[in-house]
């Protein structure tokens, strides 16, 4: 049966929502309503999440007006139990009554387990108007509201006070009640430009009606309008706008009708590090900054007003007036901080707890110093510079600037270290210690930066694991996953051939009185190597490739990564599948025969042409690949081992391993063990079958 279809519009009118939560709330409302309709099997077209600071809305096109009718089949008692001497039993009569029919109207259902009494009926679909109230209520109640509040005398709770509710199906209002509001067709435009109520004749009128009332309700469109205006303002003022995507999202959640305006500030503030000014403008005022043609910060900013002012200069003046004391604060913090050296702040770290069981930041710095010194020596860096950088690494955390703008940690340390006359390598490392901050971020470029970036993360990992607070699926308060990926990226992209086990043993030895030390190195090592799975997937490598390498005791991440790439290259060869299957077969045979690897191949016991050919091929390959293994040229080695496919296939076609003669059987097992071992030198390629 065909069903009529129309547009559904839901809008919840609220007071200004938290800008950071706006998009998530809008999409969650859409997903909740779509799920409810999908569970009810109501056909629908495109569903869109719409939102502005004063509303959450969902628009669903081509929504059927009812559920489809469906055939419902009920199964009753088995036929043998339904009749006795040709007469219906109580079981049959009871089943018929439950279906609202007589026994004669029941049917026989044939199944692979016999014949049963049954009944089929067509169930009429429920109208959307009847389904929607419960669906809407469930979707609103499930919204991920950051923090609820109450207002007035009401006991209703939501993120912000709610004022109106629209539920329109085409031109018809769908009666519904949510958060104490009754649904209607009335919405409201911009608070100042178009405050009068707007009566919607049809759900399709919504977007255009609001735009005429100075509200851009389409999230993506409003976001791009902001971007276009910011870029245009920068061009007018001969600057280059720097658009931080997170800031763009936040501003998008603050305005309904964006209007970009450019203001300026006193050039004297440019004597303060640009990062300080930018942080102040972004964090406090949500301004976009501009750079000149040389990449230097311009004494101008771009702000987004939420109105088309008759006197935009007054809006600009108001913003300039607000930003002036903010920048003055930044300048004051900078000047105040430089009156003391970073060295003089080391004692203050003794009063800052890193973690209750792991001591203070001073304790952490002391542990990291030993690890950083060791790593610097290993990678050809300056051990003294690494030790000094570790001593000063956390000192900027107790400066006024970083206390006000935590995101400037490390950055300010570098400025202050340069001011103090610290060596360039030490100053630069104070910033580099936090790299990489996120996936795809740069790694430290100096040996000293590499050393303290690794040392800091290794100290954290071993310490937190040592007090029994390893990450769970839902909780990772010390960001150990990110720390681990950071270590892996530094070692791999920095081409540092360091052994994780050795580094972890040193890091563990620096902690005192850890509750859990037995097996700690192995626990942390396993956790870190397991994170290679995510790293490999980010690199576009199949899970089977990761499993093949992970099956081997490889503890050098750079070596691990090289093996991953080599196995991935090998996997794409036409011989790979056959050799993977053969290695799996070899593994099964050796396990079944309980071969312990206690003997070498005795050439005098090789009697079949196929086993002689395989033995010779393995010997030839081993001689060629062993030098390649030593040079970590695994891809070339696997290319050579791929030539074993033909003799391996021939061996399994022509040779019986489990023969009665014990010496021959064990010799053939030794031959297969040798075949397995030459592949295991790189990875367990049997895992490629997974």
N, C-alpha and C positions, 0 to 999 in steps of 0.2 A: 504494500500500500504506500503511495507517495504521501509525503508529509509537507505541509507548508513550512517555509523557513523565513526567518527575519533576523534583524540585528538585536542583540541583547546589550544593554548598557547598564552598568552598575557604577554608581559614584557615591563615595563616602566623603562628605564635606567636613573638614576639621579646621582647627586653628593650626598655625604654622608648625609643621612637623620637623623633627631633627633632620637637617640636610643630609647627614651621612647615612641615615636609615631610609631615606625616601625611596630610592630605587629598589632596595631589597623588599620593602613593604609592598610596593606596587606589584612587583613580580610575584611575590608570595601570594597576594590576593588573587592575581590572575591564575596562578598554578592551582590554588585551592578550589577555585570555581570550576576550572577545566577538569580537575580530577573528579569532582563531584558529578559533573555532567557525563564524563567518560564512564565512571562507575555505573551510572544509570543508563549507559549505552545510548545517549542522545547524540545523533549526528550533528556535527558543527563544522564551521570553516575556521578561518584565522582568528586567533585570540590575541589581543594586544593589551599590554599594560600601559596605562596612561597615568600621569601624576603631575602635580605641581605642589608647592609648599602647603597649599590649603585643600588638597584633595587627593584621594586615591581612586582610580577608576579602572574599569575593565570593559573592553568592547569586543564582543564576539560576533563575527559575521556568520550569516547563513546557518543560524541555529534552528534546528527542527522544532516545531511547536509541541512535539510529544515524543515519548519513547516509541520505538517501533513495536508493533504487535509481534508477539513471538509464540511459537508452539512450545508448550510445556508438556513433558512426558513424565508420567508417574509410574513407578513399578510397584506392583502389589505382591501377593504371595505366589510361590511356585505353583504351577498348574496342578502338580500332584497333590498339593495341600489345599487347593482351591475347590476341588470337587471330590465328592465321595459317592460312589454308586450313581454317578451322573447328576447329582444334586449339589448346588453350591454349599460350601461349608460356611461357618460363622466368619472365618477369616476372609473369604471372598465377599460376603455380604457387608462386613465391616469396611473393607477397602472401598467397595462401591459407594457406601454411604459417605465416606470421607471425600469422595470425588463428586458427590451430589448427583449420582446417576444410579441406574439399576445394574445388576450383574450382567444383563444381556447387552448393555451398552459398552461393556469393557472389551478390550482387545487382547490378543495374544502377542507377547513380545518374545522373539526368538533371540537367544544369546548363546555364546559358546559354553555357557554353564547350564543350559536348558531353556525351557519355556516358562514364561511367567505371565500372570495376569497384568494388564496395564491399562493406562488411560491417557489419551492425548486431548488437549484442549488448547484453543488459541487465547492467550492472555492479552488483554488490551493494554497498550502503552499508556503511562500516566502523562498528563499534560505538563509541559515545562513550568507553567504557572503554579502547579501544585508541588513540583519538586524543588523549585528555586529557593523558597524561604529557608528550608533546612540546609541546603547546599551553601547558601550565602552566610548563614549563621555559623556553620562549621568553618568556613574559610576565614571569616573575620576572627573567630575565637582562636584559630591556629596561627595567626600572624605573629612573626617574630618581633614583637614590640620590645624595644630596648628597656624601657622603664614605664610602668603604668602610673597613672595619676587619677585622682578624683576631682570633681569640680562642683561647686555649688552644694546643694543638699543631696545631690544624687549619689548613689552608691555604685553607679556604673564606673568601670575603669577602662581607660585606654591611654595611648601615648599622649594625646592632647584632647581637649574637649571637642566633642562632635556636634555638628549643627544641622546637617541635612543628609538625606539619603534618597538617591534616585535608583529605581529599578524599572527600566523601560524595556519592554519587548516590542520592537517596532513602535507603534503609536500607543500601545497600551501599557498602563502602569500595572506592574505585578505586585500585588499586596505582599508586603514583607515587613518584619520588625527586627531591627538590629540595633544594639546599644541604646535601646530606649527610643529609637527613631522609627517613624512610620514612613514607608517609601512613598515617593511622589515623582513629579517631573520637573521640579524647580531646582535650578542651580544658581550659582552666583559667579560673576566675573571678577575682575581685578578689584581689590579692596578700595582703591582710590579712583581709578579711571572709570569703573563701571560697577558700582556697588548695588545697583538695583537688581531685583530678582529676575531670572530668565526662565521663561516657561518653554520647555522643549516639546515641540509637536511630535517629534519622532527621534528615535535613538540615533539615526544617521545624521541628525543635525548637530550633534554634540560638539565635535571638533571645530567646525566652522563658527558655530555660535559663540564658543568661548574665545576664539581668536578675535572675533569682532568686539568682544568684551575685554580685550587686552590680556588674554591668558593663552600662552602656548602650552597645551597640555601634553603634547607628544614629547616624551623625554629626549629621544635621540635628536629630534628636530631642534628642540630648544638648546640642547648641548652644542650642536653644530652652529646655531645662530650665534651663540656666545663666542665660539672659536672664530667665526668669520669677523665678528665685530672687533674682537681683540686684535686680530691680525691687521684689520683695516686701520684701527687707531694707531698701531705701531708704524704702519707705512706712512700715515699722515705726519707722524712726528719723527720720521727718518730713523726708526729704531727697529730692532728685531725682538718681537715678543717671545718670551719663553713660557710655553704653556705646559705646566705640570698637569698630567692627566687626572691625578687624584684631586688637585685643586679645582680643575674644571668640573669634575663630578660634584664636588661640594658646592661650588657656586651655582651649578645647575639646580641644586636642591634648595637654593635660597631665593630664586627669583621666578616670577611668572611671566614677566615681560622685560627681558634683558635690554639694557641700554648701556653700552660701553662708553666710559668717559676717561679722559687722561688728566692726571694731576701731576704735581711736581713737588720736590722737596729740596731743601738747602744743599748745595754742592759740598758744603763742609762735612756732611755726613759720609761722603765717599771716602774719607780717611779711615773709616771703620771697615774691616773686612766685608767684602760683598756678601759673603754667606750669612753674616749676622743681620744685615739689612734685609736680605731676601727672606730669611726665616721670620723676621719680625713682620714683614709685609704679608707673607702668606699665612702665618699662624694667627695673627691678631686681626688683620683687616681683610684677608682673602683677596689681596691684590695680585695682579700679574706684573712681573717686572720686565724691563726692556734692556737690551744690550746695544751698544753702539757698533759701528762697523769693525772696530778692533776687538770686540768681544768683551768690552768693559761695561760695567753697570752704568746705565744712564740715571740721572737724578729725576726720574719720572716713574709713574706707575699707572696701571690701567685698572679701574674699578668698574663693577657692574651695578648700575642702579636698577631699581625695580619699578621705575616710573619714567615717563617722558616728561621731563620738567620744562616749564615755560622759561625757566632761568637756569639752564644747566651749570652755569658758572658758579651759582650758589651751592649746588651739589658738590662740585669739584672743590670749592673753597672749604666746605664742611669736612670733606675727606682729608684735605691737606692739613686742616687744623687738628684732626684726630691722629694722623700718622706722625706729626711732628714730635709729640712727647714720647711716642713709642720708639722712634729712631734715636731720640735723645737718651732714652733709657739704655738702648744698645750701645751707644757711644760711651755712656757712663760706665757700663759694665766692662767694656773693653779697656778703658783707661784705668779703672780700678784694679782689674785683674793683672794688668801689666806692672803694677807697683810691687808685686810679689813674684818671685821665680817659681817655676814648677817644682824645683828641688825643695823649696821651703814648704811646699804643700804636702810633701810625702808623709809628714807626721800626722796630717789630718786624715790620711787614709786608715790610720789605726782606729778611728772612730766610726768608720763606715763598714757595716757588716755586709759581706758578700753573700754568705749563707751561714746560718747559725752554727751548723756543725763543721763548716769549712773555714770559719774565721772571717777576718776582715779583708778589705781590698789590699791592705798592706801585706797580709799573709799570701794573698793570691799573687801579688807582684813578686814576692820573694820566690815563690814556687816557679812562676813563669820565667824568672830571670835565669834559673838553672837550665830549664828546658831550652830557652831561646839561645843561650850561650852554646849549648851542645849542638843544636840544629845549625846555627851559623857556622860552627866549625865543620860540620858535615857537608855544607853546600858551598864552601869556599868564601863565606862572608867574614865580617869582622866580629869576632866574639865579644870584644869589649863594647862595640857600638850596640850590639844586640842586648847585652846586659844592661847598658845604660837606658836604652829605649824601654825595656821591660820595667825598669825602676820608675820611669816617668809616665808609663803608658796610661795609668788611670788618674793621674794628678789633675787633669783638666775637669774631671767629674765634680770637683769641689770648688770650681770657679763660679763666679756670679753668672757669667754668660751661659755656661752649660746647664746650670741649675734652672735658668729661665728658658733655655732652648736646648733640651736634651739631644735633639737630632744633630747638634753641632759637636757632639763628643768626637774627639780625634781631630776634627778640623781645627778647633781652637787650640788643642794641644800643639799642633804643628805651628800655628802662628806664635804662640807664647814661647815655644822652644827656640824658634828663630830669634825672637826678641831677646831671649836669655843668652844667646850666643852658643847654644848647643850645636854640635856637629850637624851638618846637613843631613847625613844618613839617619841620625837619631830623630831629627825634627820630622822628616818625611815619613818615617816609620810610625809615628804616633797617629797619623791619619790612616796609613795603610793597614794597621792592625785590624780594622773593622771590615776590610775587603776580603772576599766578596760579600756584599750585604744581601744580595738576592740572586735568584737564578739569572744567569747571563751577565752578571756584573763583572767588572774587571778584577783581577787578582793583584796583589802587591807586585810592584815592579823592581823593588830593591831587595837585596839579600837580607838586610836588617828587617825590613817590613815583612818579608816572608817568614823569617824566624819568629817574630813575636806574634804574628797572626796565627801561626800554627801552635805556638806555645800556649797562648791564651785559650784556644779552643780545646786543646788536649788536656789542659788542667781542669777546665770545666767538665769535660766528659768524664774523666776518671773520678773526679770528686763527687759529682752528682750520682754516678753509678755506685760509688763506694759507700754512699749513705742510703742506698736502696731506693732511689727515686728515679729509676729509669723511666723513659716516656711510656705512656700507654696509648691506646688508640685515640683517646679523646684529650689527653692532657700531656703537654710538653712545655711546662712553664719556663724552663731554662733554654728552650729552643735548641735542644740537642740534635734534632734532625737537621736543622739548618747548619749547626756547627759542623756536623759530620760531612754534609755535602760540601761545605766550605773547605774542610781539610782535603777532601778528595779532589776538588777542583784545583786547589793550590798545588797539590803534589803532581797532578796530571798536567795541567796547563803550564805550570812552572817547570815541568820536566825534572822534578826532584825525585831521584830514585832512592827514597828513604823507606826503611822497613817500619811499618806501623807497630809491629810487636815491640821492637826495640824502643820506639818513642813512647809507647804506652807504659812499658816497664819503668822507664825513667820518670814519667809523669806520676805514676802510682807511688814511686819511692819518695816523692817529695811531700806527700800527704802524711799527716800524723794522726794516729788513732782513728782510722776509718773503721766503722762498724763492720764492713764487709771487704775483706782483702783476699780471701781465698778464691781463686778462680776469677778475680776481678779483671785482670788483663785479657783473659780469654773472653769474658762476657762483653767487654767493650769492643774488643777486636771483632767478634762475631757480629755485634750490632752494626759496626761501621762497614764491614764488608757486605752485610746484607743490604745496606743502603745503596750499594752498587747497582742493585736492581732498578731503582728509580733513576739513578744516573744513566744507566744503559738505555732505559726507555726514553729519557730526554734526548739521548743521542740517536734515537731511531733504531736501536738494536732490538731484535726479538728476545723474548724472555728465555727461549731455549739456548741462545748464545750465552746469556748470563749464567744459566744453570750449568752449562758445560764448563765454564771457567771456575765458577764458584765451587764446583766439586773437587777442585784441586787446592792444596794448601798454599795459596799465593797470598802473601802478606804485604807486598809492595804495590801500592795503588797504581803507580806508573806502569809497572809490569802487568798488572791486572788489566789495565785499559788497553795495553798493546795486544794482549792475548784476546781480549774481546773483539778488537778490530780484525785480528787475524782469523779468528773462528768465524766471524761474520763474512769475511771474504771467502773462506773455505766453504761455508754453508751454501754459497751460491753456485758452486761448481756442480756439474752433473754427477760427479763421483761421490758427492757428500752423503746423499741419502743411503746409498748402498754400503758405504764404509761405516756410517753411523749404525746401520742395522747390524753389520758384521761385528762391530765392537760391542753392541748390546748382546749379541749372541755369544761372543767370547766371554763376556762378563758372566752370563748365565751358566755357561759350560764350566768355567773355573769354579763358580760357587757350588754348582751341583756336584762336581767331582772333588770338592774340598781340597783344591790345589793350594798349597801353602807357599809356592814359589821357591822351593828349597833346592832346585837343581837348574843347571844350564842345559841348553840343547846339545845333545850328543849327536854329532853329524853321522856317526857310524850306524845309528839306529834309524836314520831317515831312509825309508825304502821306496815310498811312492814318489813318482815324478812330481806330482802336485805339491807335496810337502817339501821336497828338495827345492823346487822353484820358489816357494814362499820363503823358505829359510834364507836363500840367496838374496831374494829381493829385500827382505828385512835388513840383512847385513849391509847391503849396498846403500839403502836409504839411511840407516843409522849413521854410517860413515859420512854421508853428505849433510845430514841435518844437525848433528851434534855441534859443529862449529856455529851453525846458525842459531841454535838454542842459546849458546853462550853470548851471542851478540844481540839477543832478543829479537831476531828477525823471524818471527813466528809465521808470518804470512808466507814467506818463501819456503820455510820448512814444511808447512802443510801442503803447499803446492807439490813438493817432492813426494810427500807421503800419499798424495792422491793417486800416484802411479801404482800403489799397492792394490788398487781395486781388482784388477784382472787376476793376479795370483791368489788373492783372498777368495774371490768368487770360485776360482778353479779348485782351491783347497776344499771348500765346503761342498762342492759338487762331487769330488772324487775321493775324498779321504774320510774314513770313519775314525773319530777320536776315541770313543769308548770301546776299544777292542779288548779282547780277553788278556792279551799279553801285557802284564803290568808295566814292564820297562818301556814298551812302545807307547802305551797309553800316556804314561807320565812324560815321556819325551815330547809327545804331541801337545800335551798341556803346557809344557815349558815353551814350546814354539808359539802357542797362542798367547801365553803370558808376555812373551817378548813383543809380539805384535801389539798387544794392548799397551805395554809400557812405552813404546815409541810414540804413540799418540798421546798418552797421559802426560808426557813431558810438556805438552801445551795445554790440553784440556781433556775432559772426559766427553769425547764427541758422541758417545752413546746417548747423551742427553739431548742431542739434536733431534732425536726421534720424538721428544715430548711435544 
